[in-house]
Amino acid sequence: MIKTVQGRIRGRTIELAEDLGLQDGQEVRVQVTTVTPPSATWGEGIRRSAGCMADDPDFESVMQEIYRERKRERRQPPEDA
């Protein structure tokens, strides 16, 4: 039987959100994958990955400048060979 359920870690115990319907003492193999809640606002993932720049008041303007520069570079006509 393979079944995916969510749970919560409590020390060395995993508390499952639902009953698996198995007998008490039944041996099982467990594969754990962490669940990351979705970001509440657009760009929150970038801010979390920014490290020390996340609280920088100029962060947004720096990111906008990078975006504009990249956009401008893509629109340049190819050079003649």
PyMOL commands that place a pseudoatom at each C-alpha (Angstrom):
pseudoatom trace, name=CA, resn=MET, resi=1, chain=A, elem=C, hetatm=0, pos=[0.000, 0.000, 0.000]
pseudoatom trace, name=CA, resn=ILE, resi=2, chain=A, elem=C, hetatm=0, pos=[1.295, 3.489, -0.867]
pseudoatom trace, name=CA, resn=LYS, resi=3, chain=A, elem=C, hetatm=0, pos=[-0.527, 6.461, 0.598]
pseudoatom trace, name=CA, resn=THR, resi=4, chain=A, elem=C, hetatm=0, pos=[0.401, 10.123, 0.961]
pseudoatom trace, name=CA, resn=VAL, resi=5, chain=A, elem=C, hetatm=0, pos=[-0.811, 11.973, 4.058]
pseudoatom trace, name=CA, resn=GLN, resi=6, chain=A, elem=C, hetatm=0, pos=[0.296, 15.143, 5.767]
pseudoatom trace, name=CA, resn=GLY, resi=7, chain=A, elem=C, hetatm=0, pos=[1.512, 15.295, 9.313]
pseudoatom trace, name=CA, resn=ARG, resi=8, chain=A, elem=C, hetatm=0, pos=[3.433, 17.350, 11.831]
pseudoatom trace, name=CA, resn=ILE, resi=9, chain=A, elem=C, hetatm=0, pos=[6.723, 16.609, 13.574]
pseudoatom trace, name=CA, resn=ARG, resi=10, chain=A, elem=C, hetatm=0, pos=[6.520, 16.450, 17.381]
pseudoatom trace, name=CA, resn=GLY, resi=11, chain=A, elem=C, hetatm=0, pos=[10.051, 15.671, 18.561]
pseudoatom trace, name=CA, resn=ARG, resi=12, chain=A, elem=C, hetatm=0, pos=[10.775, 12.169, 17.257]
pseudoatom trace, name=CA, resn=THR, resi=13, chain=A, elem=C, hetatm=0, pos=[7.087, 11.482, 16.510]
pseudoatom trace, name=CA, resn=ILE, resi=14, chain=A, elem=C, hetatm=0, pos=[5.196, 12.278, 13.298]
pseudoatom trace, name=CA, resn=GLU, resi=15, chain=A, elem=C, hetatm=0, pos=[1.549, 13.106, 14.062]
pseudoatom trace, name=CA, resn=LEU, resi=16, chain=A, elem=C, hetatm=0, pos=[-0.524, 12.207, 10.966]
pseudoatom trace, name=CA, resn=ALA, resi=17, chain=A, elem=C, hetatm=0, pos=[-3.555, 14.221, 9.894]
pseudoatom trace, name=CA, resn=GLU, resi=18, chain=A, elem=C, hetatm=0, pos=[-5.597, 11.053, 9.304]
pseudoatom trace, name=CA, resn=ASP, resi=19, chain=A, elem=C, hetatm=0, pos=[-5.753, 7.420, 10.370]
pseudoatom trace, name=CA, resn=LEU, resi=20, chain=A, elem=C, hetatm=0, pos=[-3.962, 5.071, 7.976]
pseudoatom trace, name=CA, resn=GLY, resi=21, chain=A, elem=C, hetatm=0, pos=[-6.098, 2.110, 8.980]
pseudoatom trace, name=CA, resn=LEU, resi=22, chain=A, elem=C, hetatm=0, pos=[-3.084, -0.048, 9.880]
pseudoatom trace, name=CA, resn=GLN, resi=23, chain=A, elem=C, hetatm=0, pos=[-2.714, -2.328, 12.872]
pseudoatom trace, name=CA, resn=ASP, resi=24, chain=A, elem=C, hetatm=0, pos=[-0.885, -1.018, 15.917]
pseudoatom trace, name=CA, resn=GLY, resi=25, chain=A, elem=C, hetatm=0, pos=[2.730, -2.208, 15.741]
pseudoatom trace, name=CA, resn=GLN, resi=26, chain=A, elem=C, hetatm=0, pos=[2.686, -2.709, 11.950]
pseudoatom trace, name=CA, resn=GLU, resi=27, chain=A, elem=C, hetatm=0, pos=[6.117, -1.940, 10.456]
pseudoatom trace, name=CA, resn=VAL, resi=28, chain=A, elem=C, hetatm=0, pos=[6.141, 0.721, 7.742]
pseudoatom trace, name=CA, resn=ARG, resi=29, chain=A, elem=C, hetatm=0, pos=[8.681, 2.562, 5.607]
pseudoatom trace, name=CA, resn=VAL, resi=30, chain=A, elem=C, hetatm=0, pos=[8.455, 6.364, 5.810]
pseudoatom trace, name=CA, resn=GLN, resi=31, chain=A, elem=C, hetatm=0, pos=[9.644, 8.944, 3.267]
pseudoatom trace, name=CA, resn=VAL, resi=32, chain=A, elem=C, hetatm=0, pos=[9.456, 12.535, 4.538]
pseudoatom trace, name=CA, resn=THR, resi=33, chain=A, elem=C, hetatm=0, pos=[9.081, 15.637, 2.350]
pseudoatom trace, name=CA, resn=THR, resi=34, chain=A, elem=C, hetatm=0, pos=[8.675, 19.057, 3.933]
pseudoatom trace, name=CA, resn=VAL, resi=35, chain=A, elem=C, hetatm=0, pos=[5.622, 21.103, 3.010]
pseudoatom trace, name=CA, resn=THR, resi=36, chain=A, elem=C, hetatm=0, pos=[6.258, 24.767, 2.242]
pseudoatom trace, name=CA, resn=PRO, resi=37, chain=A, elem=C, hetatm=0, pos=[3.206, 27.007, 2.507]
pseudoatom trace, name=CA, resn=PRO, resi=38, chain=A, elem=C, hetatm=0, pos=[2.607, 29.222, -0.532]
pseudoatom trace, name=CA, resn=SER, resi=39, chain=A, elem=C, hetatm=0, pos=[3.757, 32.838, -0.346]
pseudoatom trace, name=CA, resn=ALA, resi=40, chain=A, elem=C, hetatm=0, pos=[1.082, 35.278, 0.732]
pseudoatom trace, name=CA, resn=THR, resi=41, chain=A, elem=C, hetatm=0, pos=[2.236, 38.080, -1.564]
pseudoatom trace, name=CA, resn=TRP, resi=42, chain=A, elem=C, hetatm=0, pos=[3.880, 38.314, -4.959]
pseudoatom trace, name=CA, resn=GLY, resi=43, chain=A, elem=C, hetatm=0, pos=[7.670, 38.426, -4.700]
pseudoatom trace, name=CA, resn=GLU, resi=44, chain=A, elem=C, hetatm=0, pos=[7.817, 37.069, -1.158]
pseudoatom trace, name=CA, resn=GLY, resi=45, chain=A, elem=C, hetatm=0, pos=[9.916, 34.093, -2.302]
pseudoatom trace, name=CA, resn=ILE, resi=46, chain=A, elem=C, hetatm=0, pos=[12.491, 36.419, -3.833]
pseudoatom trace, name=CA, resn=ARG, resi=47, chain=A, elem=C, hetatm=0, pos=[12.594, 38.478, -0.656]
pseudoatom trace, name=CA, resn=ARG, resi=48, chain=A, elem=C, hetatm=0, pos=[13.139, 35.357, 1.480]
pseudoatom trace, name=CA, resn=SER, resi=49, chain=A, elem=C, hetatm=0, pos=[15.989, 34.256, -0.791]
pseudoatom trace, name=CA, resn=ALA, resi=50, chain=A, elem=C, hetatm=0, pos=[17.588, 37.725, -0.773]
pseudoatom trace, name=CA, resn=GLY, resi=51, chain=A, elem=C, hetatm=0, pos=[19.276, 37.143, 2.569]
pseudoatom trace, name=CA, resn=CYS, resi=52, chain=A, elem=C, hetatm=0, pos=[20.773, 40.349, 3.920]
pseudoatom trace, name=CA, resn=MET, resi=53, chain=A, elem=C, hetatm=0, pos=[19.109, 42.483, 1.225]
pseudoatom trace, name=CA, resn=ALA, resi=54, chain=A, elem=C, hetatm=0, pos=[15.593, 41.488, 2.295]
pseudoatom trace, name=CA, resn=ASP, resi=55, chain=A, elem=C, hetatm=0, pos=[15.331, 44.432, 4.725]
pseudoatom trace, name=CA, resn=ASP, resi=56, chain=A, elem=C, hetatm=0, pos=[17.186, 46.896, 2.491]
pseudoatom trace, name=CA, resn=PRO, resi=57, chain=A, elem=C, hetatm=0, pos=[14.936, 49.904, 1.750]
pseudoatom trace, name=CA, resn=ASP, resi=58, chain=A, elem=C, hetatm=0, pos=[16.441, 50.144, -1.771]
pseudoatom trace, name=CA, resn=PHE, resi=59, chain=A, elem=C, hetatm=0, pos=[15.830, 46.464, -2.588]
pseudoatom trace, name=CA, resn=GLU, resi=60, chain=A, elem=C, hetatm=0, pos=[12.749, 47.091, -4.731]
pseudoatom trace, name=CA, resn=SER, resi=61, chain=A, elem=C, hetatm=0, pos=[14.396, 49.826, -6.804]
pseudoatom trace, name=CA, resn=VAL, resi=62, chain=A, elem=C, hetatm=0, pos=[17.524, 47.697, -7.322]
pseudoatom trace, name=CA, resn=MET, resi=63, chain=A, elem=C, hetatm=0, pos=[15.414, 44.760, -8.516]
pseudoatom trace, name=CA, resn=GLN, resi=64, chain=A, elem=C, hetatm=0, pos=[13.406, 47.021, -10.854]
pseudoatom trace, name=CA, resn=GLU, resi=65, chain=A, elem=C, hetatm=0, pos=[16.636, 48.404, -12.357]
pseudoatom trace, name=CA, resn=ILE, resi=66, chain=A, elem=C, hetatm=0, pos=[17.946, 44.861, -12.946]
pseudoatom trace, name=CA, resn=TYR, resi=67, chain=A, elem=C, hetatm=0, pos=[14.645, 43.946, -14.607]
pseudoatom trace, name=CA, resn=ARG, resi=68, chain=A, elem=C, hetatm=0, pos=[14.734, 47.023, -16.882]
pseudoatom trace, name=CA, resn=GLU, resi=69, chain=A, elem=C, hetatm=0, pos=[18.371, 46.371, -17.808]
pseudoatom trace, name=CA, resn=ARG, resi=70, chain=A, elem=C, hetatm=0, pos=[17.680, 42.747, -18.716]
pseudoatom trace, name=CA, resn=LYS, resi=71, chain=A, elem=C, hetatm=0, pos=[14.627, 43.720, -20.735]
pseudoatom trace, name=CA, resn=ARG, resi=72, chain=A, elem=C, hetatm=0, pos=[16.621, 46.359, -22.627]
pseudoatom trace, name=CA, resn=GLU, resi=73, chain=A, elem=C, hetatm=0, pos=[19.427, 43.862, -23.417]
pseudoatom trace, name=CA, resn=ARG, resi=74, chain=A, elem=C, hetatm=0, pos=[16.971, 41.393, -24.963]
pseudoatom trace, name=CA, resn=ARG, resi=75, chain=A, elem=C, hetatm=0, pos=[15.508, 44.000, -27.297]
pseudoatom trace, name=CA, resn=GLN, resi=76, chain=A, elem=C, hetatm=0, pos=[18.789, 45.133, -28.868]
pseudoatom trace, name=CA, resn=PRO, resi=77, chain=A, elem=C, hetatm=0, pos=[19.002, 44.284, -32.594]
pseudoatom trace, name=CA, resn=PRO, resi=78, chain=A, elem=C, hetatm=0, pos=[21.572, 41.651, -33.544]
pseudoatom trace, name=CA, resn=GLU, resi=79, chain=A, elem=C, hetatm=0, pos=[24.947, 42.934, -34.679]
pseudoatom trace, name=CA, resn=ASP, resi=80, chain=A, elem=C, hetatm=0, pos=[25.848, 42.594, -38.373]
pseudoatom trace, name=CA, resn=ALA, resi=81, chain=A, elem=C, hetatm=0, pos=[28.539, 40.004, -38.959]
for i in range(1, 81): cmd.bond("trace and resi %d" % i, "trace and resi %d" % (i + 1))
show_as sticks, trace
zoom trace
